[in-house]
């Protein structure tokens, strides 16, 4: 009777563990089937009817494997004439590790292109186009590509935000007054973000199921030995 009770307890424990693991992997698989694109900036118009400019973060995949290297593209799309300034990029330093940042080689070439890492992100300064009218550009322009490593599983965001006057190259701005174009006039800008879901490495699931199979086989063998006794 005692052997039967021990067997029931072991079997119940295995069933509960297996169910929990199955729930985890079903949730992970569901995230892979998600149609949500990586880095889709919010479509909410925060300009309240005024002229609209956007900082956009985007990528090629929503699901990222842990320890994988992935890219996030940084662009600016301006209705106003954009001259230059800085953008603050942030991420969770415990979940994401910086590899590099490379400025775009095509398109208008700025007089200033600077990338300065911080504790949990970076300041990116870009602009002042010598060959363009009034040192500015408009429309969609690629600034560069951020390369990162995913360090922990779960949801991760990389987001942009404005920079105050006196920090780096200051806020994103258009040309200033006719007397001094380079002083700049701050622009009204919507700052976007990139959203990811980091999943376990492919081998992790296989190892878990292998361990469960080995444990099940061992318990069955013990159960047979107990019945023989």
N, C-alpha and C positions, 0 to 999 in steps of 0.2 A: 504493500500500500504506500509506504514512504517513497519507494522508487517511482511509483506512478505519479505521486504528487510532485516530486522533483522534475520528472519529465514534463508534466503539464506546465510548471513554472518556466522551464527553459524554453519550451515551445512558444508560450505566450510572449516571452521577452523577445524572441527572434521575430515573431509576427509584428510586434509593435515597432521594433527597430526597422524592419523591412518596409512597413507602411510609411514611416517617417521619411525614409530615404526616397521611396517612390514619389511621395508628395513633393520633395525638394527637386527631384529631377524632372517631374512634370512641369513645375513652375519654371525651371530653367529652360525647358524645351519651348514653353509658351512664349518666353521672352525672345527666343530665336525666330519665332514665326511672326513677331510683331511687325506691323507695317510702318511703324513710326521711324522716320529717317533720322539719321544722326545729325545733330546740330541744327535742327530746324528752328529758326528764330521765330519768336512769337509774332503773330500777325496783328496783334493789338496795336492800334494807332494811338500812341501816347502824345501825339502832337496836337490833338484836339482841333484838327482842321488847318493847322499851320503847315508851312513847307516842311517836308519830311526827309530825313536822312537816317541811314541805318549802318550800324556795324554788324557784320554777319560772320558767325562761326559755323562751319559745316564740315562734313566728312562723308565717308563712303559706306559705313556700316554702323548699325545701332549696337549690336552685340560684339563685345571684345573679349578675347580669351585673356585670362590672367597671365602676366609676364609677356604679353604680346606688345610689339611696337606698333603704334598707330599715328595717323596724321590728322590734324585739324587745320583747315584752311581759314585764313582771315581775309575778309574783304570789306570794302566800304562802298555803299551805294548812296550817292548824294544827288538830291534835286538842286540844292544850292551849290554855288561854286565853292569847292573845298580847297583850302590852301595847305593846311598841315596841322599837326598837334600830336598828342600822345593818347594811347589807349591802355588802360590797366586790364591785364588778363589774370584771372585767379583760378585756382583749383585746390583740391584737398591734397596737401603734400603727403599724407599717409596713404592715399589711394593712387596717386599719379606721380610719376617721376619724369622730370624734364630731360630730354635727349638733346634737342637742338631747335633752332629757329632759322629758317632761310627766307630771305626777302625774294619776292617775285622778280624775275629777270626781264620779263616782257612788260609792255605798257610804258607809261610815262615814268621817266627816271627822276626821283626826288633828290634834292640837295642834301636832305637829312634822312637817314635810315639807320635807326639805332635800336638795339634790343638789349635791355638791362634786366637780368633776372632779379627777383626778390625772394623772400622766404617761402612764399606759397603761390608764386606766379611770376609776372614780369611786366615791365613797362615797355611798350612798343611805340617809338616816335617815328613819324613818317610824313614827308611832304615838302613843300616849297619847291615848285617845279619851274626851273629857270627858263625852259624853252616854251612854256605855256603862257597864254595871255593872263595877266594879273597874277602869275605864279600859281594859278589854281586849275583844278580839273572838276568835272562833274560826271554823273553816271556811275556805273559799276566798275570798280577797280580792284584788282587783287593786290593785297599788301604782302602776304607771305604764307608760309606753312609752318605750323608748330608740330614737332615730333615728340611723342610722349610714350611712356611705358606704363601699362596697367599693373598696379602692385597689389590690389586687394579686390575681392569679389563684391558685387552689389552695385547699386546705382552710383554714378559719378557724373559730375557736371564741370564743364569748363566755361566760364562766363566772362563777359567784358563789362567794363564800367568806366565812367568818365574820370578824368584827371583834373585836379584843381589848378588854378593859376599858381605858378611858382614851383610846381612839381614836374619834373622831366621837361617836356616841351610845352606843357600847359594843355588846356582843353582843345578839342578839335575846332578849327576856326576857318572862316572864309577871309577873303582880302579885307583889309582895314579901310580907312578913309583914303581919299585921293592923295592927301598929303603924305601919308605913310602906310602903304599897302601892307607891309610886313608886320605891322602891329597886330593885325587880325581882328575879326569879329566872331566871338563864340557862336557855334551853330547849335540848333536844336537837334539832338541825335537820339535815336532809339538804339540801345545796346542789347545785342542778342547773346544767346548762350548755346552750347552744344551739350546734349545729354546722351549718356552711354549707359549700358548695363554690362558689367564685367562678369563673365562666367568662369567656372573652373576650367583648368586645362583638360583636354580630351582624355588623358590617361587617368584622371582622378576618378571618374565614374567607373571605369573598368576595374580599377584597383578595389573600389568599395564593393562592387558586386562579386569580385573574386574572393574577397575576405568573407563576405556573407556565405558564399558557397562552401568555402573551407570550414567555416564555423558550423554550418548546417550538417556537413558530412561528419564532423567530429562528434556533434551531439547525437546523431543517429547511431554512430558506432558505440558511444557510451550507453545509449538506450538499449542496444542489442545485448551489450555485456551485462547490464543490470537485469534484463529479463532472463538471461541464462542463469544468473545467480538466484 
